[in-house]
Amino acid sequence: MGASAKRIRLDIETIAGCSASGPGTNRLSFTPEYWAAVDYVAAQMAALGYERETTPHGNTRFRKRDADRGEPAVAVGSHLDAVPHGGRFDGVAGVVAGVEIARLLDDKGVRRGRPYELIVFAEEEGARFGSVLAGSKALVGRLSERELAQMKDAHGTSYLEALVASGARISAAPGGECEPPNVASYFELHIEQSLVLEAAHIPIGIVQAIVGLRQYKVSCAGVANHAGATPMHLRRDSLAAAAQAIAAVEELAMASATGVTVGTVGRLVNEPNAANVIPARTVFTIDLRDTDAAALDEVAEAVLERIQRIAEARQVQARVTPTAESAPVVLSSRLRDALIRSAERQGIGYLEMPSGAAHDAQEVARVTDAAMIFVPSIGGRSHCPEEDTPYAATALGVDVLLGAIEEASVRTA
């Protein structure tokens, strides 16, 4: 009795319809579209006897009505919020996997040692309130109520104001709810958002670790001057300095000993941005990631040192401002081994691999055992309307997840 690709397709396509006008999927946290998606999931879970609970942080949790609320659960989770003009599968595939597992457990009539729970995390993308993983951070106690109240959207509405204004029925639940007394094991299925599995023709990725990151804003200040009248050796060109620094980001990331480090400059603003004026001010971002904390620190230090050397040589001022930082997270070896055993029992190929993107699992992993699997992304596309994953591939991922969940549900004490 395996997962149904047909049911998974219906779930994902129905949730895709819970979207503001396109192109792509537009579903920000706590909007009517968001709650329509949550309501659909709630209806599927209610049909199986699960109760819905909305936490004070805006996360939504589902447990059986007759489950012992004091018993640590085996949980599956992901998110339903989307980036603007995003795809149908990011986050949604993981939530739908959790729904399908609830159905399969119900169909099998298995009496489990531990209760099963589905968690829908709010504001994973950070697209509305500007803080990624906000719901999962709050649920494990890493974001306070005060901090949530200070997070505001483009219209000045705070996270908590938007939650209350949406009319959500909030339960009186404390923070830190994913700790071992409440969740014994956590699993998450996600689309890979890259090309590795598709290129290797391997159906399942078992995530070993989730990368840490360092993000910076770099402002280079030079002197605007006439493009024709100023000799090359007398220029203080902010864009030329920035270009050299940007090339250094790629060079130093590629030279890292781990082979996992990635470096990206994704945003650049140039002023005055005129064809016949030497640039006076250039601002760009740097995003560095690695699963090895020491390697990440080493590359970050090398990049920042190189920027200052370039600035001095070119007689421009370079100001570097850190904008985000997170530590790498190694996922549970116990749960990884359970996933491997499940895949091998079913003859399903897998690849152990890192995750280069952030996920709610990394926050849960800070307080209890957590694991992740990836299913392939067609063309590696994500965060865009073209995002796609075969429904049969998601069903295969559910089958691997289910075997591990059944093993993790057995009480050992």
VOGU-3710 file (C-alpha; in Angstrom, 3 decimals, decimal comma):
1> mgasakrirl> 0,000/0,000/0,000  1,952/2,996/-1,283  1,366/6,720/-1,540  -1,096/7,843/-4,203  0,350/10,152/-6,857  -3,243/10,902/-7,884  -4,206/12,149/-4,414  -0,962/14,101/-4,104  -1,627/15,777/-7,442  -5,161/16,762/-6,388
11> dietiagcsa> -3,867/18,216/-3,114  -1,065/20,221/-4,723  -3,222/21,539/-7,563  -6,019/22,512/-5,158  -3,610/24,412/-2,931  -2,092/26,046/-6,032  -5,548/27,533/-6,655  -5,291/29,333/-3,290  -3,346/32,219/-4,778  -3,644/35,903/-5,531
21> sgpgtnrlsf> -3,420/36,936/-9,176  -0,406/35,594/-11,094  1,841/34,908/-12,734  2,837/31,927/-10,620  1,814/31,346/-7,018  1,236/34,376/-4,790  0,401/33,382/-1,225  1,849/35,504/1,567  1,485/34,533/5,227  -1,859/35,295/6,902
31> tpeywaavdy> -3,579/36,522/3,731  -6,969/35,100/2,656  -5,139/32,935/0,103  -2,899/31,565/2,824  -5,740/30,646/5,140  -7,652/29,065/2,245  -4,693/26,725/1,750  -4,523/25,961/5,490  -8,296/25,359/5,543  -7,973/22,822/2,727
41> vaaqmaalgy> -5,297/20,925/4,659  -7,425/21,142/7,806  -10,398/19,625/5,976  -8,298/16,671/4,794  -6,941/16,097/8,287  -10,334/16,534/9,987  -11,723/13,729/7,809  -9,108/11,485/9,436  -9,932/12,611/12,971  -7,235/15,253/13,456
51> erettphgnt> -7,833/18,472/15,378  -6,465/21,826/14,267  -4,567/24,155/16,572  -3,191/27,586/15,659  -0,334/28,638/17,922  0,274/32,223/19,061  3,092/32,352/16,483  0,723/31,579/13,589  1,834/27,980/13,039  -0,863/25,347/12,521
61> rfrkrdadrg> -0,657/21,902/14,100  -2,750/18,770/13,652  -3,076/15,800/16,040  -5,657/13,070/16,456  -8,483/13,966/18,812  -7,760/10,888/20,933  -3,973/11,342/20,960  -2,288/11,851/24,301  -1,315/15,519/24,199  1,444/14,853/26,689
71> epavavgshl> 3,036/12,135/24,555  5,966/13,157/22,307  4,899/12,971/18,662  6,538/11,936/15,442  5,917/15,033/13,339  6,045/15,962/9,666  6,079/19,603/8,624  6,744/22,279/6,037  5,148/25,549/4,902  2,380/26,934/2,684
81> davphggrfd> 3,527/30,551/2,235  5,149/31,345/-1,117  7,496/33,923/-2,572  5,818/36,347/-5,017  5,354/34,680/-8,411  6,645/31,415/-6,987  5,882/27,811/-7,800  3,315/25,207/-6,737  5,634/22,796/-4,933  7,952/24,729/-2,612
91> gvagvvagve> 6,788/23,890/0,923  3,453/22,604/-0,350  4,920/19,236/-1,367  6,077/18,719/2,223  2,719/19,618/3,753  0,883/17,404/1,264  3,333/14,598/2,075  2,283/14,969/5,699  -1,390/14,737/4,741  -0,771/11,659/2,590
101> iarllddkgv> 1,132/9,954/5,415  -1,840/10,567/7,733  -4,079/8,883/5,150  -1,733/5,922/4,769  -1,452/5,422/8,511  -5,229/5,548/8,735  -5,646/3,096/5,832  -3,188/0,647/7,373  -4,869/0,846/10,744  -1,487/0,596/12,429
111> rrgrpyeliv> -1,476/1,233/16,148  1,601/3,388/16,579  3,648/3,754/19,709  3,855/7,529/19,343  1,179/9,917/18,053  1,537/11,424/14,590  1,440/15,191/14,031  1,471/17,523/11,028  2,877/21,054/11,417  2,366/23,907/8,945
121> faeeegarfg> 4,961/26,580/9,673  4,151/30,240/8,966  6,393/32,730/7,138  9,108/30,275/6,111  9,971/32,354/3,051  10,099/35,706/4,849  8,361/37,192/1,807  5,833/39,251/3,776  7,580/40,212/7,018  11,213/39,973/5,930
131> svlagskalv> 12,405/37,247/8,312  12,909/33,751/6,926  11,863/30,751/9,041  9,936/33,051/11,379  7,298/30,488/12,357  9,723/27,682/13,116  12,101/30,032/14,938  9,214/31,202/17,120  8,033/27,655/17,759  11,426/26,619/19,131
141> grlserelaq> 11,792/29,784/21,181  14,302/31,658/18,980  11,909/34,525/18,155  10,046/36,227/20,988  6,569/37,726/20,895  8,200/41,159/21,072  10,348/40,405/18,029  7,343/39,133/16,084  5,510/42,353/16,946  8,410/44,374/15,510
151> mkdahgtsyl> 8,420/42,523/12,174  6,313/44,506/9,688  5,195/44,115/6,104  5,369/46,723/3,351  2,163/48,355/4,650  3,424/48,679/8,229  1,320/45,812/9,591  3,179/43,690/12,113  3,367/39,897/12,083  1,162/39,615/15,166
161> ealvasgari> -1,287/42,282/13,973  -1,743/40,426/10,689  -2,281/37,148/12,520  -4,951/38,606/14,805  -6,619/40,576/12,001  -6,938/37,406/9,940  -9,401/36,044/12,490  -7,375/32,918/13,256  -8,558/31,067/16,366  -5,371/31,049/18,416
171> saapggecep> -4,700/28,469/21,114  -3,046/29,408/24,381  0,154/27,443/23,708  3,612/28,415/24,985  6,780/28,785/22,907  9,400/26,103/22,557  6,821/23,480/21,582  9,085/21,414/19,336  11,340/20,366/22,192  11,615/16,640/23,020
181> pnvasyfelh> 8,763/16,638/25,602  6,414/17,478/22,709  8,121/16,248/19,514  10,339/13,162/19,605  11,210/13,128/15,897  10,622/15,551/13,037  10,680/14,785/9,296  10,369/17,114/6,317  10,006/16,376/2,610  10,963/19,161/0,212
191> ieqslvleaa> 11,668/19,639/-3,451  15,414/19,818/-4,032  15,392/23,257/-5,732  18,508/22,242/-7,638  19,779/19,929/-10,384  21,742/17,297/-8,472  19,136/14,515/-8,196  17,786/14,984/-11,711  21,286/15,010/-13,217  22,255/11,859/-11,298
201> hipigivqai> 18,927/10,112/-12,079  18,473/9,382/-8,363  14,922/9,676/-6,954  15,615/10,565/-3,305  18,041/12,866/-1,528  18,671/12,203/2,161  19,896/15,433/3,718  22,965/15,218/5,921  23,227/18,878/6,906  21,762/22,285/6,121
211> vglrqykvsc> 24,213/25,018/5,266  25,029/27,985/7,422  25,205/31,375/5,776  26,846/34,751/5,976  25,230/37,646/4,132  26,671/41,147/3,706  25,911/44,461/2,066  28,986/46,124/0,586  28,992/49,843/-0,233  31,864/51,143/-2,370
221> agvanhagat> 32,272/54,936/-2,472  34,377/56,478/-5,198  34,342/59,816/-7,042  32,063/60,649/-9,978  33,865/62,252/-12,873  33,837/62,696/-16,633  34,305/59,399/-18,489  36,306/61,009/-21,284  38,368/63,626/-19,512  39,630/61,654/-16,519
231> pmhlrrdsla> 42,820/59,607/-17,100  42,649/55,959/-16,052  45,350/56,253/-13,397  43,522/59,135/-11,669  40,141/57,464/-11,371  38,415/56,344/-8,190  35,847/54,097/-9,831  33,452/52,422/-7,371  32,084/49,984/-9,955  35,524/48,822/-11,076
241> aaaqaiaave> 36,372/48,088/-7,437  33,072/46,290/-6,944  33,594/44,221/-10,093  36,970/43,048/-8,855  35,500/42,209/-5,450  32,612/40,301/-7,036  35,070/38,198/-9,032  36,914/37,484/-5,773  33,740/36,101/-4,167  33,500/33,456/-6,888
251> elamasatgv> 37,237/32,736/-6,827  37,442/32,245/-3,062  34,266/30,159/-2,830  35,509/27,844/-5,571  38,885/27,482/-3,843  37,343/26,321/-0,556  38,632/22,933/0,602  35,178/21,518/1,384  33,927/21,649/-2,198  30,547/22,660/-0,772
261> tvgtvgrlvn> 31,065/26,407/-0,296  29,007/28,653/-2,568  29,247/32,415/-2,983  26,713/34,634/-4,706  26,407/38,315/-5,514  22,733/38,649/-6,311  22,039/42,367/-6,130  23,952/45,364/-7,457  23,055/49,063/-7,477  25,269/51,540/-9,314
271> epnaanvipa> 25,162/55,350/-9,149  24,809/57,560/-11,069  24,526/54,725/-13,603  25,169/56,924/-16,614  27,125/55,883/-19,699  29,541/58,835/-19,604  30,075/59,177/-15,835  32,612/57,289/-13,710  30,568/55,517/-11,013  30,627/57,181/-7,601
281> rtvftidlrd> 28,752/54,637/-5,502  28,190/50,924/-5,992  26,328/48,687/-3,556  26,181/44,901/-3,805  25,231/41,902/-1,677  27,259/38,809/-0,814  25,753/35,448/0,164  28,181/32,742/1,399  27,081/29,231/2,425  28,677/25,976/3,593
291> tdaaaldeva> 27,823/23,001/5,812  31,206/23,353/7,550  31,232/26,231/10,053  35,019/26,622/10,076  35,222/26,675/6,274  32,407/29,210/6,107  34,194/31,488/8,569  37,460/31,088/6,672  35,955/31,997/3,299  34,023/34,927/4,778
301> eavleriqri> 37,176/36,304/6,392  39,116/35,906/3,124  36,393/37,663/1,110  36,196/40,631/3,488  39,982/40,964/3,591  40,174/40,900/-0,210  37,506/43,615/-0,476  39,512/45,935/1,754  42,711/45,299/-0,229  40,924/46,066/-3,493
311> aearqvqarv> 39,419/49,234/-2,020  42,812/50,480/-0,821  44,482/49,755/-4,148  41,757/51,592/-6,062  41,436/54,452/-3,534  37,754/53,904/-2,855  36,042/53,431/0,500  34,423/50,047/1,139  31,954/49,626/3,997  30,797/46,081/4,747
321> tptaesapvv> 27,637/45,531/6,798  26,633/42,024/7,964  22,925/41,480/7,198  22,278/37,834/8,125  24,054/34,915/9,745  23,154/31,342/10,633  25,187/28,340/11,713  25,241/25,064/9,762  22,992/22,352/11,189  23,812/18,645/11,078
331> lssrlrdali> 20,616/16,583/11,003  19,907/13,558/13,180  21,995/10,481/12,319  19,334/8,298/13,969  16,604/9,551/11,662  18,902/9,618/8,604  19,669/5,966/9,205  15,934/5,241/9,456  15,385/6,923/6,091  18,243/4,947/4,538
341> rsaerqgigy> 16,844/1,661/5,872  13,388/2,575/4,532  14,752/3,345/1,066  16,837/0,180/0,974  13,940/-2,030/2,099  11,877/-0,666/-0,783  14,682/-0,783/-3,344  14,554/2,994/-3,854  17,795/4,718/-4,838  19,049/7,584/-2,699
351> lempsgaahd> 21,898/10,054/-2,406  23,153/11,519/0,857  23,633/15,235/0,256  23,688/18,690/1,864  20,931/21,261/1,594  22,082/24,589/0,211  18,780/26,273/1,095  17,288/27,071/4,489  14,372/24,975/5,756  12,200/24,777/8,873
361> aqevarvtda> 13,942/21,483/9,735  17,106/23,369/10,647  15,288/25,260/13,390  13,547/22,153/14,745  16,929/20,355/14,700  18,221/22,828/17,278  15,887/21,347/19,921  15,074/17,760/18,868  15,927/15,084/16,288  15,094/16,174/12,726
371> amifvpsigg> 15,633/14,781/9,231  14,862/15,764/5,635  14,474/14,166/2,251  14,527/15,806/-1,167  12,600/14,844/-4,282  13,867/16,006/-7,699  13,104/19,404/-9,197  12,616/19,373/-12,964  15,374/21,489/-14,457  16,336/22,527/-10,949
381> rshcpeedtp> 13,820/25,370/-11,173  12,308/26,871/-8,017  10,861/30,147/-6,715  9,384/30,707/-10,175  6,195/29,730/-12,052  8,157/27,020/-13,926  8,861/25,120/-10,691  7,865/21,475/-11,186  8,328/18,018/-9,659  6,753/14,750/-10,885
391> yaatalgvdv> 3,846/13,705/-8,670  5,097/10,124/-8,816  8,465/11,307/-7,462  6,727/12,964/-4,521  4,763/9,755/-3,883  8,034/7,816/-3,821  9,380/10,279/-1,278  6,297/9,744/0,870  6,891/5,981/0,785  10,458/6,446/2,045
401> llgaieeasv> 9,276/8,889/4,690  6,509/6,572/5,879  8,876/3,668/6,490  11,126/5,863/8,619  8,183/7,359/10,491  6,850/3,931/11,412  10,273/2,992/12,761  10,624/6,263/14,677  7,154/5,815/16,174  8,217/2,789/18,178
411> rta> 8,822/3,692/21,810  12,297/2,775/22,997  11,653/3,533/26,649
//
